[in-house]
Amino acid sequence: MELPVDTHVWRISIRLGLIGKKVTADAAHNLLQALLPSDARAIYNFHKALLRHGQRICVFERPRCEKCPITDLCDYYQTCKRQEESEPSATVKLSHLHSNQAVRTESPASVNSGESESSPLP
């Protein structure tokens, strides 16, 4: 039995690091086939597992890594997601900026008098 490589199997194989990012689906077929035993049941189970994982958890645009049971094996998670998690979010960056800087605000009365007051951002 030969391993069918559809879009899900191909994508998951790349994200797991089983094949390189530039490997085509045609080339992936031979590379993945070489990793598996020649047992038809093992090939079928591998294909079915990657297919379902790609349909349910490791979806194309926004993989659901928080639900994934194999993040410890996943190159994508180890590089992309961990990097995202370690970077402060824009909200944290803005709140840090607001708490450390004062902003000049002018009340209508101070505009007329040429005065301004400095107040911290909320």
For each residue, the residues with C-beta under 8 A, 3 or more apart:
1: 40 43 44
2: 29 33 43
3: 9 29 32 33 36 43 46 47
4: 9 29 47
5: 9 10 13 25 26 28 29 32
6: 9 10 25 51
7: 10 11 25 54
8: 11 12 50 51 53 54 55
9: 3 4 5 6 12 13 28 32 47 50 51 54
10: 5 6 7 13 14 19 25 28
11: 7 8 14 15 54 58 60
12: 8 9 15 16 50 53 54 58
13: 5 9 10 16 18 19 28 32 50
14: 10 11 17 18 19 20 21 23 76
15: 11 12 58 63 74 75 76 77
16: 12 13 70 73 74 75 76
17: 14 74 75
18: 13 14 31 32 35
19: 10 13 14 23 27 28 31 32
20: 14 23
21: 14
22:
23: 14 19 20 27 28 31
24: 27 28
25: 5 6 7 10 28 29
26: 5 29
27: 19 23 24 30 31
28: 5 9 10 13 19 23 24 25 31 32
29: 2 3 4 5 25 26 32 33
30: 27 33 34
31: 18 19 23 27 28 34 35
32: 3 5 9 13 18 19 28 29 35 36 46
33: 2 3 29 30 36 43
34: 30 31
35: 18 31 32
36: 3 32 33 42 43 46
37: 42 43
38: 43
39: 42 43
40: 1 43 44
41: 44 45
42: 36 37 39 45 46
43: 1 2 3 33 36 37 38 39 40 46 47
44: 1 40 41 47 48
45: 41 42 48 49
46: 3 32 36 42 43 49 50
47: 3 4 9 43 44 50 51
48: 44 45 51 52
49: 45 46 52 53
50: 8 9 12 13 46 47 53 54
51: 6 8 9 47 48 54 55
52: 48 49 55 56
53: 8 12 49 50 56 57 58 70
54: 7 8 9 11 12 50 51 57 58 59
55: 8 51 52 59
56: 52 53 59
57: 53 54 63 64 67 68
58: 11 12 15 53 54 63 64 68
59: 54 55 56 62 63 64
60: 11
61:
62: 59
63: 15 57 58 59 68 76 81
64: 57 58 59 67 68
65: 68 71 74 76 77 81
66:
67: 57 64
68: 57 58 63 64 65 71 74 77
69:
70: 16 53 73 74
71: 65 68 74 77 78 81
72:
73: 16 70
74: 15 16 17 65 68 70 71 77 78
75: 15 16 17 78 79
76: 14 15 16 63 65 79 80 81
77: 15 65 68 71 74 80 81 82
78: 71 74 75 81 82
79: 75 76 82 83
80: 76 77 83 84
81: 63 65 71 76 77 78 84 85
82: 77 78 79 85 86
83: 79 80 86 87
84: 80 81 87
85: 81 82
86: 82 83
87: 83 84
88: 92 93 96
89: 92 93
90: 93 94
91: 94 95
92: 88 89 95 96
93: 88 89 90 96 97
94: 90 91 97 98
95: 91 92 98 99
96: 88 92 93 99 100
97: 93 94 100 101 121
98: 94 95 101 120 121 122
99: 95 96 120 121
100: 96 97
101: 97 98 120 121
102: 118 119 120 121
103: 118 119 120 121
104: 116 117 118
105: 116 117 118 119
106: 110 111 116 117
107: 110 111 117
108: 111 112
109: 112 113
110: 106 107 113 114 115 116 117
111: 106 107 108 114 116
112: 108 109
113: 109 110
114: 110 111
115: 110
116: 104 105 106 110 111
117: 104 105 106 107 110
118: 102 103 104 105
119: 102 103 105
120: 98 99 101 102 103
121: 97 98 99 101 102 103
122: 98
